[in-house]
């Protein structure tokens, strides 16, 4: 019923506990599930750790989180598929809130740190929050409208929608979330933001300068791709 996709780049230290926690939680549920780890050209023992945990492992040699997520979401077999960061900043238990939202009438459910009901147990440093707010303002102006948090790495899609959106995805970097939501909005699918518990991870893979600049370039690429008719869903 549920597929959990975990993109991983050099995650040999965090991945083991993360997978153990996901497996423990899913093992207690009445529904069936699968876990797919997509290794994103890691240079450490990420693959060995994932294999040792007994989950499905795919390899994506194109660098970028977007490439890894795309590979996992297309390969997933569940009725619903969620992708989750390897640090579990959004605890796996929060998946139930997203499932309830989709079953309650929306087409896609995404975790949000920006809603009043969201529980930010440990916040990001102030400078990262500032960059995020400015970036989201630009995203809303240029690409995705009406969504307060496009970048939280915990998003759930019914299989029939995932199998249309992710093959159309073209970006492989940090702005892939924006591209996916842009495609979904232009297809008329209803996206619900869901307040969640969230805990900042100090060992983030986010580079404030590099990833922010890449994201700005990708916003332009999204508009160009749309203008040229490259998103065929």
C-alpha positions as CSV (number, residue, x, y, z in Angstrom):
1,X,0.0,0.0,0.0
2,X,2.8,2.5,0.9
3,X,6.2,2.9,-0.6
4,X,8.8,5.0,1.2
5,X,11.6,6.3,-1.0
6,X,14.8,7.5,0.8
7,X,17.4,9.3,-1.4
8,X,20.9,8.9,0.1
9,X,24.3,10.5,-0.5
10,X,27.2,9.6,1.7
11,X,24.8,8.5,4.5
12,X,26.6,5.5,6.0
13,X,26.4,6.9,9.5
14,X,22.7,8.1,9.6
15,X,21.1,5.6,7.2
16,X,21.2,2.5,9.5
17,X,19.3,4.1,12.4
18,X,16.9,5.8,10.0
19,X,16.0,2.6,8.2
20,X,15.7,0.7,11.5
21,X,13.2,3.4,12.7
22,X,11.2,3.3,9.5
23,X,11.1,-0.5,9.4
24,X,10.0,-0.6,13.1
25,X,7.2,1.8,12.5
26,X,5.9,0.3,9.3
27,X,6.1,-3.2,10.8
28,X,3.5,-2.2,13.3
29,X,1.0,-1.0,10.7
30,X,-1.9,-3.0,9.3
31,X,-1.1,-2.0,5.7
32,X,1.7,-3.5,3.5
33,X,4.7,-1.4,2.7
34,X,8.1,-1.3,1.0
35,X,11.3,0.8,1.6
36,X,13.4,1.9,-1.4
37,X,16.8,3.5,-0.8
38,X,18.3,5.3,-3.9
39,X,22.0,5.8,-3.6
40,X,23.1,9.0,-5.3
41,X,26.6,8.2,-6.3
42,X,27.9,7.9,-2.7
43,X,31.6,7.6,-2.1
44,X,31.2,5.8,1.3
45,X,29.4,2.6,2.5
46,X,25.9,3.9,2.0
47,X,24.9,1.0,-0.4
48,X,26.3,-1.7,2.0
49,X,24.5,-0.2,4.9
50,X,21.2,-0.1,3.0
51,X,21.7,-3.7,1.8
52,X,22.5,-4.8,5.3
53,X,19.1,-3.3,6.5
54,X,17.3,-5.6,4.1
55,X,15.6,-3.0,2.0
56,X,15.5,-2.5,-1.8
57,X,18.5,-0.5,-3.1
58,X,18.7,1.4,-6.4
59,X,21.6,3.3,-7.7
60,X,21.4,6.7,-9.4
61,X,24.7,7.9,-10.9
62,X,23.5,11.3,-11.9
63,X,24.4,13.6,-9.0
64,X,21.5,15.5,-7.3
65,X,18.8,14.7,-4.9
66,X,16.2,15.3,-7.6
67,X,17.6,12.5,-9.7
68,X,17.6,10.1,-6.8
69,X,14.0,10.9,-5.9
70,X,12.8,10.6,-9.5
71,X,14.3,7.1,-9.8
72,X,12.8,5.9,-6.6
73,X,9.3,7.4,-7.2
74,X,9.1,5.9,-10.6
75,X,10.2,2.5,-9.3
76,X,7.8,2.5,-6.3
77,X,5.0,0.0,-6.4
78,X,2.8,1.3,-3.6
79,X,-0.7,2.8,-4.0
80,X,0.9,5.8,-2.2
81,X,4.5,6.8,-2.4
82,X,6.3,9.2,-0.1
83,X,9.9,10.4,-0.3
84,X,11.7,11.2,3.0
85,X,15.1,12.7,3.7
86,X,17.6,10.3,5.2
87,X,17.9,12.4,8.4
88,X,14.2,11.9,9.2
89,X,13.8,15.6,10.1
90,X,10.2,14.9,9.6
91,X,9.5,11.7,11.7
92,X,8.2,8.8,9.7
93,X,5.1,8.7,12.0
94,X,3.9,12.0,10.3
95,X,3.1,10.0,7.1
96,X,-0.3,9.2,8.6
97,X,-1.2,12.9,8.5
98,X,-0.3,13.0,4.8
99,X,-2.2,9.8,4.0
100,X,-5.3,11.2,5.8
101,X,-5.1,14.4,3.8
102,X,-5.0,12.5,0.5
103,X,-7.7,10.1,1.5
104,X,-9.7,13.2,2.6
105,X,-9.9,14.7,-0.8
106,X,-6.6,16.4,-1.9
107,X,-4.5,14.9,-4.7
108,X,-1.0,15.4,-3.2
109,X,0.0,16.0,0.4
110,X,3.2,17.7,1.4
111,X,4.7,18.3,4.8
112,X,4.9,22.0,5.8
113,X,7.1,23.7,8.5
114,X,5.4,27.1,7.8
115,X,1.9,26.5,9.1
116,X,0.9,27.8,12.6
117,X,0.1,24.2,13.7
118,X,3.5,22.9,12.7
119,X,5.7,21.7,15.6
120,X,9.3,22.8,15.0
121,X,11.1,20.9,17.8
122,X,14.4,22.3,16.7
123,X,14.5,25.2,14.3
124,X,17.1,25.9,11.6
125,X,19.7,28.6,12.3
126,X,18.3,32.1,11.7
127,X,20.3,32.6,8.5
128,X,18.9,29.4,6.9
129,X,15.4,30.4,7.9
130,X,15.9,33.8,6.3
131,X,17.3,32.3,3.1
132,X,14.3,29.9,3.0
133,X,11.7,32.6,3.4
134,X,13.3,34.8,0.7
135,X,13.6,31.7,-1.6
136,X,9.9,30.7,-1.0
137,X,8.8,34.3,-1.8
138,X,10.6,34.1,-5.1
139,X,9.2,30.6,-5.8
140,X,5.6,31.8,-5.2
141,X,6.2,34.8,-7.6
142,X,7.8,32.7,-10.3
143,X,6.6,29.1,-10.2
144,X,4.4,27.6,-7.5
145,X,1.5,29.7,-6.1
146,X,-0.1,29.5,-2.7
147,X,2.3,27.1,-1.0
148,X,4.2,28.3,2.1
149,X,6.8,25.6,2.2
150,X,7.9,23.9,-1.0
151,X,11.2,22.5,0.3
152,X,10.3,20.2,3.2
153,X,11.6,16.8,2.1
154,X,8.5,14.8,2.9
155,X,5.9,14.6,0.1
156,X,3.3,12.0,-0.6
157,X,1.7,11.1,-4.0
158,X,-0.9,8.5,-5.1
159,X,0.8,6.2,-7.5
160,X,-1.2,7.2,-10.6
161,X,-0.1,10.8,-10.1
162,X,3.5,10.0,-9.3
163,X,3.7,7.9,-12.5
164,X,2.8,11.0,-14.5
165,X,4.6,13.7,-12.6
166,X,8.0,12.2,-12.0
167,X,8.7,11.0,-15.6
168,X,8.1,14.6,-16.7
169,X,10.6,15.9,-14.1
170,X,13.7,17.3,-15.7
171,X,15.7,19.0,-12.9
172,X,18.1,16.9,-10.7
173,X,19.1,19.5,-8.1
174,X,17.7,21.3,-5.1
175,X,14.8,22.9,-6.9
176,X,13.3,19.6,-8.1
177,X,10.5,19.9,-5.4
178,X,9.5,23.2,-7.0
179,X,9.4,21.7,-10.5
180,X,7.3,18.7,-9.4
181,X,4.8,21.0,-7.6
182,X,4.8,23.3,-10.6
183,X,3.9,20.4,-12.9
184,X,1.2,19.2,-10.5
185,X,-0.4,22.7,-10.2
186,X,-0.5,23.1,-14.0
187,X,-2.2,19.7,-14.3
188,X,-4.9,21.0,-12.0
189,X,-4.1,18.6,-9.1
190,X,-5.0,19.9,-5.6
191,X,-1.9,20.1,-3.3
192,X,-2.5,20.2,0.5
193,X,0.1,21.5,3.0
194,X,0.0,19.5,6.1
195,X,1.5,20.7,9.5
196,X,4.0,18.3,10.9
197,X,6.6,17.9,13.6
198,X,10.0,18.8,12.3
199,X,13.5,18.6,13.8
200,X,16.4,20.4,12.2
201,X,19.4,18.1,11.5
202,X,22.8,19.8,12.1
203,X,24.5,17.5,9.6
204,X,22.5,18.9,6.6
205,X,23.7,18.4,3.0
206,X,22.3,21.9,2.1
207,X,24.9,24.5,1.0
208,X,23.5,28.0,1.7
209,X,25.4,29.7,-1.2
210,X,25.8,26.9,-3.8
211,X,22.3,25.4,-3.5
212,X,20.6,28.8,-3.3
213,X,22.3,29.9,-6.5
214,X,21.5,26.6,-8.2
215,X,17.9,26.9,-7.2
216,X,17.6,30.4,-8.7
217,X,18.9,29.1,-12.0
218,X,16.5,26.2,-11.8
219,X,13.5,28.6,-11.4
220,X,14.4,30.1,-14.7
221,X,14.8,26.6,-16.2
222,X,11.3,25.7,-15.0
223,X,9.8,28.7,-16.8
224,X,11.8,28.0,-19.9
225,X,10.9,24.3,-20.0
226,X,7.2,25.2,-19.6
227,X,7.3,27.8,-22.3
228,X,9.0,25.3,-24.7
229,X,6.4,22.6,-23.9
230,X,8.9,20.2,-22.4
231,X,6.6,19.0,-19.5
232,X,4.6,16.2,-21.1
233,X,2.4,14.6,-18.5
